[in-house]
Amino acid sequence: MLKVGMLGAGFVAHFHSRALESVRGAELSAVYALKGAEELAQFAQNLGIGRPKVCKTVAELVGNCDVVANFAPNYVRIELMAAVADAVRAGAALKGLICEKPLARNLAEGNEVIRLARGLGCPNAYFENQIHMPMLTEARRQLAAVEKSMGAMHLARSAEEHGGPHEPWFWDPTRQGGGVCCDMGCHSLAAGMFMVTPAGQSPDYLTPVSINANMALLKWGKEPWISQLRKRGVDYSKTPAEDYSHVTIALKDPRTGVISRVEAANSWMYDAPGLRLLMEAFGPGYSATANSLQSPAGIFISDSAAAAVADSELALEKSQASRGALVLVPHEADLYGYCAEWRDALRAFEAGKDAMLNLEYGRLITKLTMAAYMSHEKRKTIDLTDAGVNKELETYIPLIQQGKGGQVL
């Protein structure tokens, strides 16, 4: 039984706790967070996944777990990683490290996270849940024979959309790392690349050739929504971030030279039933589609009964309504791939190996996300085979991330 310690006690930590309810071989043993740790510990006890100790320091958490899961906000990731490294140097031993997407806000920070992780002497996992979504992995499995005969998929269109993040820091580009492209574009790029990667090859098998992106602030820079953000402590009239992003990436098979493409579309303006994950993937003579809102279940709440509803997200993450006909997803943690990514990571750690997705893969996704911002800023396609471009990306910080989004949005 692996003991898991969580850094952070926000929305994603609660979601992962729900996933652990369906995973064998692990218990939540420790929690460290500046706020919400006691609530998360009680939530875990109610789920029956452990009786976690609420720790006062990162070192205390590391001393009470086998696996550290870094679910803290993006802007404190390096600070907490450094504290974990200090605890290991002081004598603590770990069997695994997990880092939630995105790996970092930019490549310089990503390189530092990896440097610190290497010093821990344990395997690691980059948590990108969408690659583990059963609706994608099962489609790949059932199409395996067709793919073997006809060849790999050559086009994937991936999208994630909802009405906007939960916490104020997610809206702040200087703390989060950008807008919707940094927050959700990393998901869609990874999922799309997974679908066009030939069966049996590693997730980073394909070589990125070029990337083109355009971004915009379409909704949250207008009234009444911009005033709603001000109430949360974020002023998009001064430090805006994109709420829409469209990225196209060309990838080359290093063995055959065949080119495939991935289109990733993301927005924070999906005023509909709730979080939607959409995938279309096409191969020679076959295809696969997935839509997270095509649920086998639904509920209805009338106007007269709506006053009894305290939480509009009881039926679906990011739900925009608490009445009417609502989509009901019975087990979101499983649908979105959280349970499967935990199983993969824990099996790997028990064997002393990295998970299917490791931090180096997370670095690749960070690089592609940065290249997308660069493409938008420069208003041109970025050549990812150019040595000069790759060198520039190592230190590149998008204007939106710098708080200067008004110059490019």
C-alpha positions, -999 to 999 in steps of 0.1 A, spaced: 0 0 0 16 32 -12 11 63 10 2 94 -10 9 129 2 -8 158 -15 6 193 -19 -24 215 -23 -60 211 -12 -80 229 -39 -104 217 -65 -80 194 -83 -69 177 -51 -105 169 -42 -111 156 -77 -80 133 -74 -93 121 -40 -125 110 -57 -104 91 -83 -84 74 -55 -117 59 -43 -116 37 -74 -79 28 -72 -63 -1 -53 -29 0 -36 -29 36 -23 -41 57 6 -40 94 12 -17 97 42 -8 134 43 -19 168 32 -1 202 31 -17 234 20 -19 270 31 -57 266 32 -82 238 30 -60 210 43 -84 201 71 -113 200 48 -95 178 23 -84 154 51 -120 151 62 -132 146 27 -107 118 23 -118 101 55 -154 103 43 -144 86 11 -126 59 29 -93 65 12 -72 72 43 -69 92 75 -44 118 62 -23 138 86 -26 176 82 10 187 79 24 221 89 55 219 66 64 202 33 91 183 51 66 169 75 44 157 45 74 141 28 82 122 60 47 108 61 43 95 26 58 73 -2 46 94 -31 43 132 -33 16 145 -56 21 182 -64 -14 196 -69 -6 232 -57 -11 263 -79 13 268 -108 30 298 -94 43 280 -63 53 247 -80 91 254 -80 90 266 -44 73 234 -33 95 212 -54 125 228 -38 111 221 -4 105 184 -13 141 182 -26 154 197 7 134 170 27 149 142 6 184 156 11 177 156 48 171 119 48 135 113 36 129 86 10 103 86 -18 90 60 -42 74 84 -66 67 120 -76 36 132 -94 32 166 -110 -2 178 -122 -4 195 -156 9 219 -167 45 210 -157 53 247 -154 43 282 -167 73 283 -192 103 262 -203 127 279 -178 105 269 -149 99 234 -165 136 228 -167 140 237 -130 112 214 -120 129 185 -138 163 194 -123 148 193 -88 129 161 -96 161 143 -108 177 149 -74 149 130 -56 162 96 -68 127 83 -75 105 77 -106 80 104 -116 47 109 -134 32 138 -153 -5 138 -148 -22 145 -181 -56 128 -175 -70 131 -210 -46 107 -226 -59 81 -201 -96 88 -209 -114 54 -214 -133 69 -244 -100 74 -262 -80 44 -250 -109 21 -258 -113 36 -292 -76 30 -299 -79 -6 -286 -109 -14 -308 -93 2 -339 -60 -15 -334 -65 -41 -361 -78 -15 -386 -48 7 -378 -24 -21 -383 -38 -28 -417 -45 8 -429 -20 29 -410 -21 54 -381 -45 83 -378 -35 115 -396 -58 141 -382 -71 148 -347 -94 177 -336 -94 180 -299 -114 206 -278 -120 214 -242 -145 241 -233 -163 254 -202 -175 286 -187 -143 295 -168 -120 284 -140 -129 280 -103 -102 299 -84 -92 336 -90 -55 327 -95 -65 306 -126 -77 338 -142 -45 358 -134 -21 352 -163 9 362 -142 2 334 -117 -14 308 -139 9 312 -169 -15 325 -194 -52 321 -202 -71 292 -216 -42 279 -238 -20 273 -208 -48 260 -187 -65 237 -212 -46 238 -244 -20 216 -229 -48 190 -224 -60 192 -260 -26 191 -276 -16 160 -256 -49 142 -263 -47 150 -300 -11 139 -303 -20 106 -285 -46 99 -311 -23 103 -341 7 85 -326 12 51 -341 2 22 -318 30 8 -298 51 40 -299 59 62 -269 38 93 -264 67 115 -275 74 94 -307 63 120 -332 85 149 -340 68 184 -338 76 202 -371 56 234 -369 29 252 -349 4 279 -357 -19 296 -332 -44 324 -328 -59 336 -295 -84 362 -285 -103 377 -255 -139 373 -268 -161 372 -237 -144 380 -204 -132 414 -216 -167 426 -220 -195 436 -196 -210 422 -175 -183 396 -173 -153 418 -168 -170 433 -137 -176 398 -124 -138 391 -127 -130 423 -108 -151 410 -79 -128 380 -79 -97 403 -77 -88 400 -114 -89 430 -137 -88 421 -174 -88 457 -184 -52 458 -171 -39 423 -172 -60 403 -197 -56 367 -208 -71 348 -237 -104 331 -233 -102 315 -268 -73 296 -284 -69 276 -316 -36 258 -322 -26 236 -352 5 215 -350 22 195 -377 40 163 -366 63 140 -385 68 102 -381 106 100 -377 106 65 -393 83 70 -423 84 108 -427 46 109 -429 30 142 -416 0 143 -393 -19 172 -378 -36 181 -346 -60 209 -341 -66 220 -305 -95 244 -297 -102 257 -262 -124 283 -247 -137 297 -214 -169 308 -229 -189 276 -232 -222 287 -217 -239 253 -221 -244 222 -199 -209 222 -185 -174 209 -192 -172 195 -227 -143 173 -240 -147 167 -277 -125 146 -300 -126 137 -337 -98 116 -351 -94 104 -387 -73 77 -402 -72 62 -437 -107 47 -440 -117 49 -404 -124 74 -376 -132 79 -339 -153 104 -321 -158 112 -284 -180 137 -266 -181 139 -228 -215 154 -228 -231 125 -245 -241 109 -211 -264 80 -207 -280 98 -178 -297 132 -171 -318 150 -145 -344 177 -145 -349 204 -118 -379 227 -122 -380 264 -113 -400 257 -82 -374 232 -69 -343 252 -79 -341 270 -46 -331 237 -30 -300 233 -51 -269 247 -34 -243 235 -58 -247 237 -96 -218 213 -101 -234 183 -84 -243 168 -118 -213 179 -139 -181 198 -135 -183 235 -146 -221 233 -149 -236 266 -158 -271 260 -145 -289 246 -115 -323 240 -131 -339 226 -162 -327 195 -181 -291 188 -170 -265 164 -182 -255 139 -155 -221 121 -156 -221 92 -131 -184 91 -125 -165 121 -138 -131 110 -123 -132 78 -144 -147 95 -175 -119 121 -176 -91 96 -171 -81 104 -135 -86 69 -122 -66 53 -151 -36 77 -147 -34 69 -110 -34 32 -117 -6 37 -143 15 58 -120 12 36 -90 20 4 -109 50 21 -124 63 33 -90 59 -1 -75 82 -14 -103 106 15 -97 98 30 -131 85 63 -145 48 64 -155 38 62 -191 39 100 -190 69 114 -172 81 149 -165 101 150 -197 69 145 -216 54 173 -195 83 195 -207 75 187 -243 39 198 -238 51 230 -221 74 237 -250 46 233 -275 23 255 -254 50 282 -254 55 279 -291 17 285 -295 19 317 -276 50 327 -297 31 320 -329 2 342 -318 25 370 -307 45 369 -340 15 363 -361 32 335 -380 38 298 -381 67 287 -358 93 263 -373 100 238 -345 129 223 -365 148 256 -364 177 255 -338 174 293 -332 136 290 -325 143 262 -300 169 282 -283 146 312 -281 118 291 -265 141 281 -236 139 316 -222 107 328 -238 79 342 -215 47 351 -233 35 387 -231 2 375 -217 21 357 -189 40 388 -182 8 407 -177 11 426 -210 -17 408 -228 -33 440 -238 -5 443 -265 -15 411 -283 -53 406 -275 
